[in-house]
Amino acid sequence: MVPIQRGPLKTFTMKIWHIPSSLLLCLCSAGMALGQDTSDSLPVIRLSELTVNSTLKNMRGRVQDFVMANKNASTEEILSRLPEINMIRRGSYGMEPQIRSYHSGQTNLLIDGMRVHGACTDKMDPASIYIEPQNLQGIYVNSNTGSHIGSSIGGTINLSLASAMPSCEPYFRGEVSSGYQSASNAFYESAVLQYARHGWAIRANATYRKAGDYRSGGGRVIPYSSNEKLNYGISATHGLTRSGFIKLDVLMDDAWYIGYPALSMDVGRAKARILALSLFDLDIHPNWKQTELKIYANRVTHAMDDTRRVNVPMHMDMPGLSETIGAYASATQVLNKKSEIRWRLDAASTYLKASMTMYPQTGAPMYMLTWPENRMIQAGFGGMFIRRFDSTSSMTVSTRFDQYRYSLESAVAKDQLSVLNMSTSDIHALLKNVQVEYTKKMKRHYRITVSLGYAERIPTASEFYGFYLFNAFDNFDYLGNTSLKREQALKADLQFAYNRKKLHFTWNLYISRIRHLIAGTVLDNFSVMTPGATGVKQYRNLPHATLAGTEAAMMWKPAKGWQWLSTLKYHYGTDQDGNPLPLIAPLRLVSSLRKEITRLSLQAECETASRQERVSKMAGERVTPAFWLIHARASYTFKLKYMEQLRVDLGVENILDRSYYEHLDWNRVPRAGRNFYVMLTCGF
């Protein structure tokens, strides 16, 4: 095994990282039941203490059963249920979120406004896997281009962290949960504790998950699909003497023996350490509100290996490291009763390094850098101008500018890329984003929103500097290219909404034209580095591509206690020659029918996806068959004398035990078959 080398942020590892997890679990063993009322111009979906903000406007609070139908759901499962998002699956853990078929390099994935970069060259550790539902205050999804939060052509996901707030009256609240799932013999334990009094408050939480190899439809055991993790964090808030609050957030996540059945390697250990200090709600001026100043740092380590695999021709280790420090300032400036501007200024520095050591049966080990040591420095400024003309119409103009610099950090990194005749000089880029959105309310129950935008994004470290990165999706080794141009996108979005007391409906239609799309092209005269690889590809710019699609959501309440919710999404992608783009999900529909009877809740759910015949032959895709699933869920809440509540959730997923996989599932690995689950939640 090759140890992971520490980067320049040597002082970042602090004693707080070494807090024993058992101590924090004991601290959190009482748990918490917390509810807040949130108000925003964007939709807010109430999920116990979790809220979801989405661009599907006026669906506020109406998709909670769809998103959190299974109280034992992970953050990845919650994201997969949102209308704008699909998940690329390489295993039962570490799924990569897509926004409208844009992959992770084309979108922003933030944790509480902070940039967190995964340490895996194979995208096995998106930032979302380091967040548990117990950590969350809300999920914000912006599928448009002109987000003032950060430059991207695909949109932004921001996972907002929950925190405690001081109270005039002291209180102590808690919640503990324990669950089990049969398909993977999985156990789930979580606890949250909150204590507050005048002037300060503290919130602590911990979640433990352990799952074995799961069974697919028909009872087949999927090898190398187990995982185990512990997530724990503390948030402390103190009220300042004159105005505002100061808050410290510490979040830690440790995972072991994570299996990836669609890949040739697993993960022996992955660790994330996230630290943030912020000031917010400062009384700067009567016309300035929602002020926040934050500094943060995070460190992610990720170690891939194949020691648990059998019949491996040559064992390999692939450790990776990501270290980021950053800061941002944001505020809302009220110009008058009808106008305001939301400002954001931010900067971050990210250091990346990943390597591979191969151990042949004869001879000395072979070592190379797969991410040559590199640093990305980013500084950006964004604004969102909101103008309400009257009670029926408004306009929003969003803009964002980002200055980027990529640089190689060592002589070894430069020497390695020089072998491929690639430039080793620093790379500079200024990104520009703008969007205009107009909303008009017609009559009493109808609303139409139209938006146009332009966006740019810079290539990722893998696309610039990647050195023989094996891609199990098409079985090619990939090389970076320091001559890549930035991607540019023109986007248009049309949204229609209908709202009545018992019926709510939202429909979106979008189209995007992308210039200089980055994709892998075959290099004929290069030898592979990975045993068994088909060949070598290098990232190049294609002339252009088109993405389009639609999303819809409907909530109907036909009678007292009844709710019927349906969501639909469809995506379409093609390159300049009319060939389908890879990893485009087909038509997908989910419908849920729920009946509330006092403290009893019963729910039936149908989930279906159509056959995907538009496949990318260049990427080695094959036709994916259609599937449909049926789930049943129930919950009952007991009112007891010595606790706030005792809730039991149980259900069965994939009742018919169908063997299926989705189009975004790499290497057609079947998903879980019939799965019984039970969850017990105690709050006080």
Buried (B, 14 or more C-beta within 10 A) or exposed (E): EBEBEBBEBEEBEEEEEEBEBEEBBEBBBBBBBBEEEEEEEBBBBBBBBBBBBBBBBBBBBBBBBBBBBBBBBBBBBBBBBBBBBBBBBBBBBBBBBBBBBBBBBBBBBBBBBBBBBBBBBBBBBBBBBBBBBBBBBBBBBBBBBBBBBBBBBBBBBBBBBBBBBBBEEEEEBBBBBBBBBBBBBBBBBBBBBBBBBEBBBBBBBBBBBBBBBBBBBEEEEBEBBBBBBBBBBBBBBEBEEEEBBBBBBBBBBBBBBBBBBBBBBBBBBBBBBBBBBBBBBBEEEEEBBBBBBBBBBBBBBBBBBBEBBEEBEEBBBBBBBBBBBBBBBBBBBBEEEEBBBBBBBBBBBBBBBBBBBBBEEEEEEEEBBBBBBBBBBBBBBBBBBBBBEEEEBBBBBBBBBBBBBBBBBEEEBBEBBEEEEBEBEEBEBEBBBBBBBBBBBEEEBEBEBEBBBBBBBBBBBBBBBBBBBBBBBBBBBBBBBBEBBBBBBBBBBBBBBBBEEEBBBBBBBBBBBBBBBBBBEEBEEBEBBBEEBBBBBBBBBBEBBBBBBBBBBBBBBEEEEEBBBBBBBBBBBBBEEEBBBBBBBBBBBBBBBBBBEEEEBBBBBBBBBBEBEBBBEBBBBEEBEEBEBBBEBBBBBEEEEEBEBBBBBBBBBBBEBBBBBBBBBBBEBBBBBBBEBBBBBBBB
